[in-house]
């Protein structure tokens, strides 16, 4: 039987997914030039292209899992980095439960990768001051810069 805390965490996770969808729609509107958030339209379009490329990476990985055993191509850290990049400019962070669900890995494996990514300086962890059990994860500035460089390089190879 689920506890109230479990239900709240699940609800919070689902709200985060809804917020992510609204944020991605806002990104598309900003990138189309209809709105401006202080950045030039060219910069917004360039960022939107990288986010679209990151989303494409996630979609390709999910498609691959539908056709092949998941343990053949298991990279939970990479899937978490891509998911965090996609939301970096909008929501900026994701709770641990939502991030673990992005990786399609057991919670313990995902938690070990979160620890490793944090020690590597690629992500930041912030404990919610109201609910100390809730931890929000975001790309660090270093992690975001690395993702931008990688996606830009990969786009140049295509």
Backbone as CSV, one residue per row, in Angstrom:
resi,resn,N_x,N_y,N_z,CA_x,CA_y,CA_z,C_x,C_y,C_z
1,UNK,0.845,-1.181,0.000,0.000,0.000,0.000,0.889,1.242,0.000
2,UNK,0.558,2.176,-0.855,1.359,3.392,-0.952,1.063,4.330,0.209
3,UNK,2.106,4.979,0.679,1.939,5.961,1.736,1.639,7.312,1.108
4,UNK,1.234,8.237,1.938,0.966,9.591,1.462,2.230,10.191,0.846
5,UNK,3.374,9.927,1.463,4.637,10.456,0.930,4.911,9.906,-0.465
6,UNK,4.638,8.598,-0.664,4.839,7.988,-1.983,3.920,8.636,-3.010
7,UNK,2.672,8.870,-2.638,1.720,9.491,-3.545,2.141,10.917,-3.889
8,UNK,2.623,11.642,-2.891,3.079,13.016,-3.130,4.287,13.016,-4.044
9,UNK,5.237,12.114,-3.807,6.412,12.032,-4.678,6.011,11.695,-6.104
10,UNK,5.102,10.736,-6.259,4.642,10.345,-7.593,3.949,11.521,-8.274
11,UNK,3.087,12.208,-7.552,2.389,13.371,-8.091,3.390,14.450,-8.475
12,UNK,4.377,14.681,-7.633,5.407,15.678,-7.905,6.182,15.327,-9.169
13,UNK,6.486,14.056,-9.327,7.192,13.589,-10.515,6.363,13.838,-11.770
14,UNK,5.074,13.512,-11.685,4.189,13.725,-12.837,4.043,15.209,-13.149
15,UNK,3.950,16.038,-12.129,3.887,17.479,-12.360,5.159,17.976,-13.039
16,UNK,6.301,17.399,-12.645,7.565,17.768,-13.278,7.558,17.429,-14.753
17,UNK,6.982,16.291,-15.109,6.899,15.902,-16.523,6.006,16.864,-17.286
18,UNK,4.880,17.257,-16.688,3.985,18.216,-17.338,4.695,19.557,-17.503
19,UNK,5.390,19.986,-16.459,6.126,21.245,-16.539,7.189,21.177,-17.629
20,UNK,7.843,20.021,-17.759,8.841,19.857,-18.816,8.230,20.004,-20.194
21,UNK,7.038,19.458,-20.388,6.362,19.578,-21.687,6.020,21.033,-21.977
22,UNK,5.480,21.743,-20.994,5.172,23.145,-21.204,6.435,23.947,-21.487
23,UNK,7.509,23.619,-20.797,8.769,24.320,-21.023,9.298,24.079,-22.419
24,UNK,9.170,22.844,-22.915,9.657,22.566,-24.262,8.835,23.328,-25.289
25,UNK,7.535,23.463,-25.027,6.702,24.260,-25.935,7.111,25.718,-25.891
26,UNK,7.419,26.214,-24.704,7.888,27.593,-24.583,9.208,27.775,-25.322
27,UNK,10.101,26.789,-25.229,11.370,26.846,-25.966,11.110,26.985,-27.463
28,UNK,10.156,26.220,-27.974,9.856,26.285,-29.408,9.334,27.659,-29.792
29,UNK,8.498,28.253,-28.935,7.958,29.579,-29.215,9.074,30.608,-29.203
30,UNK,9.957,30.530,-28.195,11.078,31.468,-28.108,11.994,31.311,-29.306
31,UNK,12.300,30.062,-29.650,13.202,29.809,-30.776,12.600,30.265,-32.099
32,UNK,11.283,30.259,-32.202,10.654,30.688,-33.450,10.709,32.195,-33.605
33,UNK,11.139,32.890,-32.543,11.273,34.341,-32.626,10.038,35.086,-32.177
34,UNK,8.992,34.371,-31.746,7.765,35.026,-31.303,7.962,35.756,-29.986
35,UNK,8.843,35.233,-29.152,9.156,35.848,-27.864,10.656,35.955,-27.722
36,UNK,11.109,36.795,-26.847,12.540,36.889,-26.600,12.789,36.877,-25.113
37,UNK,13.785,36.119,-24.686,14.119,36.060,-23.258,15.424,36.787,-22.972
38,UNK,15.759,37.761,-23.813,16.987,38.510,-23.608,18.103,38.045,-24.515
39,UNK,18.000,36.852,-25.055,19.020,36.351,-25.970,18.606,36.693,-27.388
40,UNK,19.551,36.745,-28.255,19.227,37.021,-29.648,18.482,35.838,-30.233
41,UNK,17.717,36.116,-31.278,16.953,35.048,-31.918,17.885,33.967,-32.430
42,UNK,19.055,34.349,-32.943,20.027,33.372,-33.438,20.511,32.456,-32.336
43,UNK,20.803,33.008,-31.173,21.251,32.189,-30.045,20.144,31.260,-29.581
44,UNK,18.910,31.776,-29.535,17.785,30.944,-29.122,17.575,29.809,-30.117
45,UNK,17.676,30.110,-31.401,17.499,29.078,-32.429,18.614,28.049,-32.337
46,UNK,19.848,28.516,-32.112,20.980,27.592,-31.983,20.776,26.670,-30.787
47,UNK,20.367,27.248,-29.653,20.119,26.432,-28.468,18.973,25.461,-28.733
48,UNK,17.912,25.947,-29.375,16.773,25.086,-29.690,17.218,23.918,-30.562
49,UNK,18.100,24.168,-31.508,18.618,23.095,-32.364,19.347,22.043,-31.526
50,UNK,20.148,22.483,-30.557,20.868,21.536,-29.705,19.908,20.746,-28.828
51,UNK,18.891,21.412,-28.304,17.892,20.718,-27.488,17.134,19.713,-28.354
52,UNK,16.782,20.113,-29.577,16.101,19.184,-30.487,16.991,17.981,-30.786
53,UNK,18.280,18.238,-30.953,19.229,17.146,-31.201,19.300,16.214,-29.988
54,UNK,19.311,16.782,-28.792,19.343,15.967,-27.568,18.070,15.136,-27.458
55,UNK,16.920,15.740,-27.773,15.660,14.992,-27.746,15.705,13.852,-28.762
56,UNK,16.304,14.117,-29.909,16.437,13.080,-30.934,17.281,11.919,-30.396
57,UNK,18.376,12.230,-29.700,19.214,11.187,-29.090,18.375,10.319,-28.150
58,UNK,17.538,10.952,-27.312,16.692,10.199,-26.385,15.687,9.321,-27.133
59,UNK,15.071,9.867,-28.174,14.087,9.100,-28.948,14.733,7.905,-29.636
60,UNK,15.939,8.099,-30.175,16.648,7.007,-30.842,16.969,5.904,-29.840
61,UNK,17.388,6.288,-28.648,17.725,5.301,-27.627,16.483,4.513,-27.201
62,UNK,15.340,5.204,-27.066,14.102,4.507,-26.699,13.678,3.560,-27.812
63,UNK,13.817,3.987,-29.054,13.465,3.120,-30.187,14.362,1.881,-30.191
64,UNK,15.624,2.064,-29.919,16.566,0.943,-29.892,16.155,-0.076,-28.826
65,UNK,15.688,0.419,-27.665,15.271,-0.485,-26.584,14.034,-1.299,-26.954
66,UNK,13.224,-0.779,-27.869,12.045,-1.546,-28.286,12.429,-2.743,-29.158
67,UNK,13.594,-2.705,-29.768,13.979,-3.750,-30.714,15.094,-4.670,-30.224
68,UNK,15.817,-4.238,-29.215,16.946,-5.009,-28.709,16.853,-5.123,-27.192
69,UNK,17.492,-6.140,-26.625,17.516,-6.237,-25.155,18.164,-4.981,-24.550
70,UNK,17.554,-4.450,-23.512,18.033,-3.191,-22.922,19.438,-3.292,-22.364
71,UNK,19.843,-4.478,-21.914,21.169,-4.586,-21.314,22.298,-4.492,-22.347
72,UNK,21.983,-4.539,-23.635,23.026,-4.393,-24.662,23.543,-2.957,-24.750
73,UNK,22.691,-2.006,-24.496,23.042,-0.593,-24.695,22.707,0.218,-23.452
74,UNK,23.179,-0.201,-22.325,22.786,0.417,-21.069,23.767,1.518,-20.674
75,UNK,23.332,2.763,-20.780,24.147,3.914,-20.398,23.318,4.893,-19.573
76,UNK,22.998,4.545,-18.338,22.126,5.419,-17.549,22.692,6.815,-17.334
77,UNK,23.986,6.937,-17.168,24.571,8.268,-16.937,24.351,9.160,-18.151
78,UNK,24.542,8.617,-19.339,24.377,9.402,-20.557,22.915,9.820,-20.726
79,UNK,21.988,8.907,-20.468,20.573,9.249,-20.594,20.172,10.329,-19.593
80,UNK,20.748,10.294,-18.396,20.462,11.328,-17.411,21.038,12.667,-17.850
81,UNK,22.252,12.660,-18.396,22.855,13.906,-18.870,22.034,14.526,-19.994
82,UNK,21.569,13.705,-20.922,20.759,14.239,-22.022,19.455,14.825,-21.478
83,UNK,18.786,14.100,-20.588,17.530,14.595,-20.025,17.748,15.908,-19.275
84,UNK,18.816,16.000,-18.519,19.112,17.239,-17.785,19.447,18.381,-18.737
85,UNK,20.093,18.082,-19.856,20.385,19.122,-20.844,19.093,19.657,-21.452
86,UNK,18.166,18.758,-21.758,16.914,19.168,-22.385,16.161,20.154,-21.494
87,UNK,16.198,19.961,-20.189,15.446,20.855,-19.302,16.300,21.977,-18.713
88,UNK,17.582,22.043,-19.039,18.505,22.976,-18.388,18.047,24.423,-18.463
89,UNK,17.652,24.885,-19.627,17.298,26.296,-19.791,15.920,26.643,-19.248
90,UNK,15.070,25.651,-19.054,13.707,25.951,-18.641,13.482,25.600,-17.178
91,UNK,13.332,24.331,-16.884,13.078,23.917,-15.504,14.345,23.944,-14.671
92,UNK,15.453,23.752,-15.305,16.789,23.754,-14.730,17.098,22.526,-13.872
93,UNK,16.089,21.952,-13.202,16.400,20.787,-12.375,15.276,19.759,-12.447
94,UNK,15.597,18.594,-11.918,14.678,17.464,-11.934,14.864,16.741,-10.609
95,UNK,13.783,16.246,-10.027,13.984,15.502,-8.784,14.596,14.142,-9.111
96,UNK,15.161,13.523,-8.109,15.892,12.266,-8.309,14.994,11.202,-8.923
97,UNK,13.769,11.085,-8.445,12.870,10.046,-8.952,12.612,10.231,-10.453
98,UNK,12.364,11.457,-10.877,12.130,11.715,-12.301,13.391,11.422,-13.110
99,UNK,14.543,11.787,-12.576,15.800,11.537,-13.280,16.079,10.043,-13.391
100,UNK,15.818,9.300,-12.327,16.011,7.850,-12.350,15.118,7.226,-13.418
101,UNK,13.893,7.723,-13.551,12.982,7.160,-14.560,13.482,7.421,-15.979
102,UNK,14.262,8.464,-16.178,14.825,8.761,-17.505,15.896,7.762,-17.914
103,UNK,16.515,7.141,-16.935,17.670,6.295,-17.228,17.318,4.844,-17.522
104,UNK,16.095,4.444,-17.256,15.682,3.053,-17.441,16.629,2.077,-16.754
105,UNK,17.106,2.458,-15.589,17.999,1.606,-14.804,17.397,1.461,-13.409
106,UNK,17.787,0.421,-12.697,17.315,0.301,-11.312,17.717,1.540,-10.496
107,UNK,16.914,1.854,-9.509,17.167,3.044,-8.693,18.562,3.038,-8.075
108,UNK,19.025,1.885,-7.608,20.349,1.828,-6.981,21.457,2.116,-7.995
109,UNK,21.314,1.573,-9.193,22.308,1.842,-10.248,22.289,3.317,-10.618
110,UNK,21.102,3.855,-10.796,20.979,5.275,-11.152,21.569,6.161,-10.067
111,UNK,21.314,5.812,-8.812,21.844,6.618,-7.706,23.372,6.606,-7.709
112,UNK,23.966,5.451,-7.993,25.435,5.388,-8.076,25.939,6.299,-9.196
113,UNK,25.247,6.303,-10.336,25.657,7.171,-11.443,25.454,8.640,-11.100
114,UNK,24.383,8.957,-10.385,24.173,10.337,-9.943,25.324,10.767,-9.050
115,UNK,25.733,9.901,-8.132,26.875,10.206,-7.255,28.139,10.436,-8.083
116,UNK,28.367,9.567,-9.064,29.566,9.683,-9.910,29.529,10.968,-10.749
117,UNK,28.385,11.278,-11.328,28.262,12.505,-12.123,28.477,13.739,-11.252
118,UNK,28.004,13.669,-10.014,28.203,14.795,-9.093,29.681,14.958,-8.740
119,UNK,30.336,13.840,-8.434,31.768,13.892,-8.119,32.587,14.365,-9.318
120,UNK,32.101,14.078,-10.521,32.797,14.510,-11.746,32.546,15.980,-12.057
121,UNK,31.652,16.620,-11.311,31.372,18.035,-11.530,30.401,18.306,-12.670
122,UNK,29.732,17.272,-13.169,28.823,17.454,-14.308,27.400,17.804,-13.890
123,UNK,27.042,17.479,-12.644,25.708,17.813,-12.144,25.826,18.452,-10.771
124,UNK,24.779,19.169,-10.410,24.649,19.754,-9.082,23.470,19.095,-8.383
125,UNK,23.583,18.968,-7.059,22.491,18.447,-6.239,22.097,19.514,-5.231
126,UNK,20.795,19.717,-5.095,20.297,20.683,-4.126,19.190,20.005,-3.328
127,UNK,19.343,19.991,-2.015,18.335,19.412,-1.137,17.243,20.437,-0.901
128,UNK,15.995,20.011,-1.049,14.847,20.884,-0.830,14.836,21.300,0.638
129,UNK,14.833,22.605,0.921,14.872,23.049,2.316,13.602,22.704,3.096
130,UNK,12.482,22.515,2.405,11.228,22.189,3.082,11.112,20.685,3.320
131,UNK,11.413,19.901,2.294,11.360,18.441,2.405,12.774,17.919,2.174
132,UNK,13.514,17.708,3.232,14.931,17.346,3.145,15.142,16.007,2.435
133,UNK,14.081,15.226,2.247,14.215,13.958,1.521,14.243,14.181,0.017
134,UNK,13.777,15.319,-0.428,13.711,15.628,-1.860,15.020,16.300,-2.284
135,UNK,15.609,15.760,-3.336,16.852,16.309,-3.880,16.620,16.624,-5.347
136,UNK,16.929,17.855,-5.734,16.823,18.257,-7.126,18.193,18.174,-7.772
137,UNK,18.217,17.673,-8.997,19.450,17.490,-9.755,19.395,18.398,-10.981
138,UNK,20.499,19.039,-11.279,20.588,19.848,-12.495,21.989,19.706,-13.072
139,UNK,22.112,20.032,-14.347,23.452,20.080,-14.934,24.212,21.214,-14.272
140,UNK,25.454,20.996,-13.994,26.295,22.090,-13.525,26.643,22.941,-14.740
141,UNK,27.201,24.083,-14.509,27.636,24.923,-15.633,28.639,24.151,-16.486
142,UNK,29.545,23.435,-15.827,30.540,22.609,-16.529,29.853,21.524,-17.349
143,UNK,28.823,20.874,-16.777,28.091,19.831,-17.483,27.352,20.375,-18.686
144,UNK,26.718,21.544,-18.530,26.005,22.159,-19.646,26.974,22.536,-20.768
145,UNK,28.098,23.127,-20.411,29.092,23.504,-21.422,29.614,22.272,-22.162
146,UNK,29.840,21.175,-21.437,30.317,19.947,-22.080,29.267,19.403,-23.043
147,UNK,28.001,19.434,-22.644,26.933,18.957,-23.522,26.818,19.834,-24.767
148,UNK,26.912,21.148,-24.598,26.843,22.057,-25.749,27.993,21.764,-26.705
149,UNK,29.207,21.611,-26.170,30.361,21.321,-27.034,30.180,19.991,-27.761
150,UNK,29.725,18.967,-27.040,29.527,17.653,-27.643,28.471,17.712,-28.751
151,UNK,27.305,18.251,-28.430,26.215,18.288,-29.413,26.568,19.145,-30.619
152,UNK,27.305,20.216,-30.384,27.756,21.067,-31.500,28.712,20.299,-32.386
153,UNK,29.647,19.567,-31.767,30.595,18.766,-32.552,29.890,17.673,-33.343
154,UNK,28.942,16.978,-32.689,28.220,15.905,-33.368,27.397,16.463,-34.530
155,UNK,26.796,17.628,-34.338,26.027,18.250,-35.405,26.936,18.566,-36.597
156,UNK,28.180,18.950,-36.321,29.138,19.243,-37.393,29.586,17.999,-38.140
157,UNK,29.497,16.846,-37.492,29.902,15.591,-38.134,28.824,15.063,-39.068
158,UNK,27.580,15.492,-38.843,26.459,14.959,-39.646,26.497,15.463,-41.078
